[in-house]
Amino acid sequence: MLAAGLGSRLRPLTTRLPKPLVPVCGRPCVEVLLEWLVEQGVTEIALNTHHLPAALRQALGDGSHLGARLVWQHEDALLDGMGTLKSFEWFFGSEPALVVNGDVVCDLPLAPALAEHRRRGALMTLLTVARHGPMIHPVVWDDAGWLRGIRRTGLDDPRGRHWGVFTGLHVVEPVVWQQYIPPGRRYHLTTELLPQMLAAGQPVACHLAAGLWADIGDYASLAAAWRAILATRSDRYLRGAQEIAPGVWMRGQARVAGEICPPVYLEEGAVVSPGATLGPYAALLAGQVLRAGEHLAYDLRGL
């Protein structure tokens, strides 16, 4: 699990929190991700740290309270994803690795992707999701499911018939870090490793997954992730919150005297004053007050 990023686009929030600890529906993002992995049978998890490492380790410990065994490794200098993968070679041994970003909202099924990876004999399988409109990390694959382009590499390949967004989740065979990733330096997946593998004609598969996934790289993306959770009524992320009315989730005690337009989410001490309107697709976090005349919609307040 990649957990070392600086979270620069989420400042000032990430000046006091490592990005994996950014709260999503009342819980640290990474904690929900670890529960998701454990529920799907992934219990041996290595994490890298760099920014505010003590806070991350204090929050998660050895992972036993989540049913996981966590192994920690600090990076004095960031190794950029694939450099991190290489540095964990001792942890993986001869087993394939599942790489997960520690700062996403995710509730995708893993079993179909893992089964497809084994069946196809791919060296790497990228988990993708369908998206419409502009894409930050576009991926294109052919009718047989093989990667043909990603980001600025190969997107004009005529064999590429299908488009999606790369989620950052990928399954990697040992030969990849043994033969393709140089040791002891930064090495990036989409700008270095994948172009190298595409040029060499190596088998990289794409698996189109269905379910909840969202990046939280900046405030706009974070707000969009909260909206996706409300839109899908995600039990994983809303677990522990009480649905006090259809589409109205409350974690703790909030006071509502204004208008509510579901779906919305409120936390302990939040106040919707008379003459205020909350929703739709809005979150009012702990202690926040929405005053008369204010209307909060398609956004969150309180981070």
N, C-alpha and C positions, 0 to 999 in steps of 0.2 A: 504494500500500500504506500503510494507516494504521498508523503505528508510534510514535506520540507519547504514548500513554497513560501514566498514572502507575502503574498496576498496584497500586492501593491495597489491594485485597483479597488480594494475594499478599505483603504485607509479613510478615516482614522480608526475604524473598528479594529483593524488588524495590527494597530500599534500596541494593543493590549491583549489581543487574542491571536493565536495561530489560526490560520484560516479553517483547518479541520474542526476547530471548536466553535465556529460560528453557529449560533443556535438556529435551528429550524423547527418551528412548532414546539418550542420549549425544551428541545434537547440538542446537544452538540451534534452537528452533522455527522462527524466520524463515528460517534457511538451508534447511531442508527445504521450506518453502513456496516459496522462490525456485526451487529445483530443480524442484518440481512445475510452476510456471508456465513455466519454460524448456522443459521436456519437452513442454508443450502449445502451444509456439510463441509464448509471451509473453516477450519479451526486453527491451523498453524499459519500465523500471519506475521510477516516481517514489515516493519515500518521504518522509514528514514526520517530524520529530524534535522532542522537547521534553525528556523526562526522560532524563538521562544520555546525551546525544547523542554524545559522543566515544566511548563504549564501543560504541555501535551502529555508528558509521562505521568504527571500527578493526576490528571483527569482519567487516564485509562489504566495505569498501573500495568500489571501483568496480563490483564484481560480475563482473569478467571471469573470475575463477576458477570461476564458476558458469555462465558462458555468457550473462550478462546485462549490460546497461548500466544502472547505477543512477544516478539523479539525486536529489540530496538537497535538502531545504528545511526550515529550522528555524523553529519557531513559538515566539516568546517567550511568547505567550499561546495556549492551546489554542483551536482553531477548531471542534472538535466534528464531525468527519466531513465534513459537507457544506460547511462553511466552508473546510475544507482542499481539498475538490474544487474549489471556486471559485478558490482561490488558485493552483491548478495549471492554470488555464485556458490559460496560455501554453504548457504542455507538451503538452496534448491537441490543440490546434488544432481542426480540423473532424472529428476522428475520435471515435467513441464510446469511452468509458472503461470499463474493468473495475476495480471497487473491491474490494479484498481487505483484511481485517483481518490485521495482521502477527502476531497472537498466538492463532492457532487451530491445531488439528490437522486437516488436510484432505487428502483424496485423492479428490476428486470429478472426474468427467470434465467438462471445460469445453465441448468442441465441440458437444454436443447443445444446451446452453443458449444458446450464441452463435448457432447456426443457427436456433433457435426465436425468439430475439429479432429476428433479421433478417426471418424469415418473417412474423411477426405485426405488424411495424411498430410495436412498443411504444416509448414514450419511455424506459421503464425496465423491466428484468426482474430480479426478485428470485429468487435461488437458495434453495430451501427443501429441507428433509429431513423425512421422516416421523418422528414421535415419539409415544409413548404416555404418558399421564399428564400431570401439570402441565407447562406450557410457560412459559419465561421470556419469549420473544419470539414469541408465537403469531401466525400469519398465516392468513387465511381467503380463499379464492378461489372463484369460481363455476365452473360446469361447463365454461365456455369458457376457463378459465385466467386470468381477469382478477382482479386484486386487489380485494377488497371490504372488508377490514379488517386492521388490524395493531395490536398492543398494545391500547390502550384506544379506538381509533378504528374504528368500523364493524363490530365483532365480532358485533353482533346483526343485521347486514344479512341479510334472509331469502334473498338470492341466494347467500350464502356457503355452499357445500356441502362444501368440502374444507379440511382443517386441516393445518398443518405448522409447522415452526420455521424462522424466517429465519436463514440462516447468516452474514449480513453481507456475502456476495458479491452484487454487483449490477452489471448492465450499464447504462450511462447514456448517453443521446444528448446531443450538445452543447446542444441547445435547453434542456435542463433547467438546466444551470449558467448559460446565457446569460440565461434569462428568469425563473427561479424562485428562484435562490439569491442573496441580497444579499451584496455584497462586504464584506470587512474585518471580519466579526464571526462569532461562533459561530452555527452553524446545524445543527440535528440532523435526521437522516434520518427516524426513526420518529415523533418527536413534533412536527415542524414541516413538513418537506418533503412527506412522503407524505400527511398529512392535507390539506395544501393542494392537492396534485395530485388526490386523491380527490374533494375538494369541487368542483374544476374539471372533473371528468369526464375527466381525462386518462388515456390508456391505459398502465396499469402491469400487467405480466404477472408471473405466478408460474411458475417452472419447478421441478418436483419432481425432485431429483437423487437418485441411488442411489450409495452409497459411504460412505467413512469421513469423518466430520466431528465435531468436538467442540470446545467452548469450553474455555479454560483460565483463566477469569476469577478463580477462587479455588481454594483447596487441594482442596476436594471435587470441583470440576470437573476439575482437573488429574489427580487420581487416577482419575476416571472415564475421562478421555481415555487414560491408560495402559492401563486395563482394556480399552477398545475396541480399542486397537492389538494387544494380546495376543489378544483374542477373534477378530479378523479376520486374525491372522497377517500384518499389514501389511508387505509387503516394503519399501515406501517408508520406513517408520520403523525397521524392524528390519534394514535393509540394513547390512552390515558386521559385524553380530553373528553369532556362530556358534551354530547350533542343535545343541547337543551331545547332546541326547536329544529325543524328541518333545515339543514345547511348552516346551523349556528353552533360553532364549537367553542367551548370555554374550558380553559385550564386554570383552575382556581376560581376565586370569586371576583366577578366584575359587576359593575353597575350600569344598567342600560335604562336610560330615560328618554333617549331620542329614537330615531328611526333606524331600523336594521333592514338592509337589502341583501339577503343571502346570495352566495355563501360568504361567511365571515368567520374570523377566529379572534378570540379575546383571551387575555391572560389576567392573572391575579392583579387586582387593583386598577384595572382599566376602567375608564368612565366614558360613556356616551351620554353627553349632557342633553337636556331638553333643547330641541331645535337643531341638534346635530344629526348627521346621517353617516352611517357606516355601511360601506358596501356599494355594489357587489365586489367580490374578490378582493377583500381588504383584511388586514390583520392589525389589531391594536394591542401592542405588547404591554408587559407588566408596568403598571403605574402611569400609563399614558392617558391623557385626558383629551377627548374630542369635544370642543366647546361649541356653544350655540352658533349656528351659521356655518360651521365647518362641515365639509363633505369629503370623506376619505374613501376613495374607490380605486381598485386595481393597483393597490400599493400597500405598504406596511409602514408602521410608525413605531419607533422605540428601540432600534438597534443602535 
